[in-house]
Amino acid sequence: MSDGSASTSEADLSAAWQAAVDRLSPGARVWVFPAVPLSFHNDIVIAAVQNDLARAQLESRVRPVLEQALSRELGTEVRLVVTIDASISPPEPLALEDPPGRYSALDDDEDDDEDHFVPQWGPAPTPVTGRPANIAEARLNPRYLFENFVTGSSNRFAHAAAVATAEAPGKAYNPLVIYGDSGLGKTHLLHAIGHYVLGLYPSSRVRYVNTEEFTNDVINAIGERRTGELKRKYREIDVLLVDDIQFIEGKEATQEEFFHTFNALHNENKQIVMTSDRPPKNLKTLEERLRNRFEWGLTTDVTPPELETRIAILRKKAANDGLTVPADVLEFIASKVQTNIRELEGALIRVTAFANLNKTPVDMNLSQIVLKDLVSAGGDPEVTSALIIAQTSAYSEFSIEEICGTNRQRDLVLARQIGMYLCRELTEMSLPKIGQEFGGRDHTTVMHAVRKIGALMTEKHAVFNQVTELTNRIKQQARQS
Ligand SMILES: Nc1ncnc2c1ncn2[C@@H]1O[C@H](COP(=O)(O)OP(=O)(O)OP(=O)(O)O)[C@@H](O)[C@H]1O
């Protein structure tokens, strides 16, 4: 195609790059997808990726085969140079037929199709390869990738175990159990394993499930005599990712079904990964035979991140979302929120949303004002969903029945969504549990509400003010009771 002594046109390089990628095995392509070819000159192809990790992976895993394939396409022996450019947007892999659209904050339908997890703001997530049907079945959040996971001493071992498990499902640690307090990245790691497996083995069948959903499936299957369907759903897969396994405590039928599911998968060397809020040995009302099985593989914990990691997490989140936040503000937020990464992210959203709404830059002064509640001494009071629902009702002047009911009048939907958002922010309740409290809604509806209110806060003064005022009322009330 060219001798590389002169520059090749962008279109030619891009065609040659695509053809070279097509020559690679599906497993190798995963590492090339994040890269964008920039130039070909003097036998050197320069490509860019968004970050260090993508470069390290591309270089260590596929550089020789990619150089070989590029050499064939370009008709000369080429050398590949990989640079980092955070502003590039990698192309969508061809395998994705129907990529999810971006979330629109103006869309007020509370029950959108929530199997598509879509980010609030910022660049589109790195695409996952795999068959579209398998991707849909897996139900993974596209943001929860290893690339977006910041490691530090609090989570390094769990992260390494997760990567090792994802590289060789069913072979490294089976089961892998990750435990730790709320908001420390367990679900993130669980989804990241799923993405990674689908990237490496596109035809594999991965399924993410929260234990509360699993329990509901068991109850429904028994009630409706559809146990065959249940077995197919959870046993005819390669990787089962089970979130919040502590919710299986005391549920006999669910434990029984999970015991058989576990055995069926484990016997076939299929991978099981579970998260829990405590180590399996502390799950008191768990049948001994299950506890015993949970300890067959590897159990690892995640602990609250130290200051440096918290700052790094905020920095990454700000970069991913295209936010400009001065270093002293990141440090300030990280020093105030110490034990829960979800809250850490929530604090960053509040500060940047406030600045955005008021068209002022983010600085220390503004951050101190916005986060004054966090700064105030005394720690956080215990907040319950009942309190949040009652306060949301009083504040919005809709009754509790209406908040938890099905009427979809615009203002009522907004009040309901704010209530769900605050439950996620102020309590440690899981998404399915919050859904239950709000009239038996699905966890995907709660997730939609959380994302939507997060986005609206950056766009609408009224929503920002409502959320802030309601938060203060709820905390005040909780302190008094
Ligand atoms: N090390 C990390 N790097 C980047 N983001 C992180 C990290 N750990 C957690 N997060 C982010 O913090 C938020 C909360 O994490 P996650 O939902 O995984 O916590 P969890 O431990 O599963 O909590 P819960 O037990 O309440 O479900 C997510 O948005 C996640 O992406």
The ligand as a MOL file (V3000), in Angstrom:
LIG
                    3D

  0  0  0     0  0            999 V3000
M  V30 BEGIN CTAB
M  V30 COUNTS 31 33 0 0 0
M  V30 BEGIN ATOM
M  V30 1 N -11.3000 1.9930 43.0930 0
M  V30 2 C -12.2490 2.6770 42.4620 0
M  V30 3 N -11.9330 3.4270 41.3970 0
M  V30 4 C -12.8820 4.1620 40.7650 0
M  V30 5 N -14.1800 4.1920 41.1080 0
M  V30 6 C -14.5520 3.4460 42.1650 0
M  V30 7 C -13.6070 2.6490 42.8870 0
M  V30 8 N -14.2620 2.0060 43.8710 0
M  V30 9 C -15.5470 2.3900 43.7650 0
M  V30 10 N -15.7210 3.2380 42.7490 0
M  V30 11 C -16.9960 3.8830 42.3430 0
M  V30 12 O -17.7470 4.1010 43.5370 0
M  V30 13 C -19.1290 3.8410 43.3100 0
M  V30 14 C -19.6030 2.7970 44.3000 0
M  V30 15 O -18.9670 1.5530 43.9990 0
M  V30 16 P -19.7340 0.1550 44.0100 0
M  V30 17 O -21.1810 0.3400 43.6420 0
M  V30 18 O -18.9530 -0.8060 43.2050 0
M  V30 19 O -19.6430 -0.1850 45.5570 0
M  V30 20 P -20.0990 -1.4860 46.3450 0
M  V30 21 O -18.9440 -1.8670 47.1750 0
M  V30 22 O -20.6360 -2.5160 45.4040 0
M  V30 23 O -21.2630 -0.9180 47.2320 0
M  V30 24 P -22.6250 -1.6110 47.7440 0
M  V30 25 O -22.1970 -2.6980 48.6650 0
M  V30 26 O -23.3370 -0.4920 48.4470 0
M  V30 27 O -23.3630 -2.1080 46.5390 0
M  V30 28 C -19.2520 3.3940 41.8620 0
M  V30 29 O -19.6270 4.4890 41.0690 0
M  V30 30 C -17.8420 2.9500 41.5000 0
M  V30 31 O -17.5640 3.1220 40.1310 0
M  V30 END ATOM
M  V30 BEGIN BOND
M  V30 1 1 1 2
M  V30 2 1 2 3
M  V30 3 2 2 7
M  V30 4 2 3 4
M  V30 5 1 4 5
M  V30 6 2 5 6
M  V30 7 1 6 7
M  V30 8 1 6 10
M  V30 9 1 7 8
M  V30 10 2 8 9
M  V30 11 1 9 10
M  V30 12 1 10 11
M  V30 13 1 11 12
M  V30 14 1 11 30
M  V30 15 1 12 13
M  V30 16 1 13 14
M  V30 17 1 13 28
M  V30 18 1 14 15
M  V30 19 1 15 16
M  V30 20 2 16 17
M  V30 21 1 16 18
M  V30 22 1 16 19
M  V30 23 1 19 20
M  V30 24 2 20 21
M  V30 25 1 20 22
M  V30 26 1 20 23
M  V30 27 1 23 24
M  V30 28 2 24 25
M  V30 29 1 24 26
M  V30 30 1 24 27
M  V30 31 1 28 29
M  V30 32 1 28 30
M  V30 33 1 30 31
M  V30 END BOND
M  V30 END CTAB
M  END
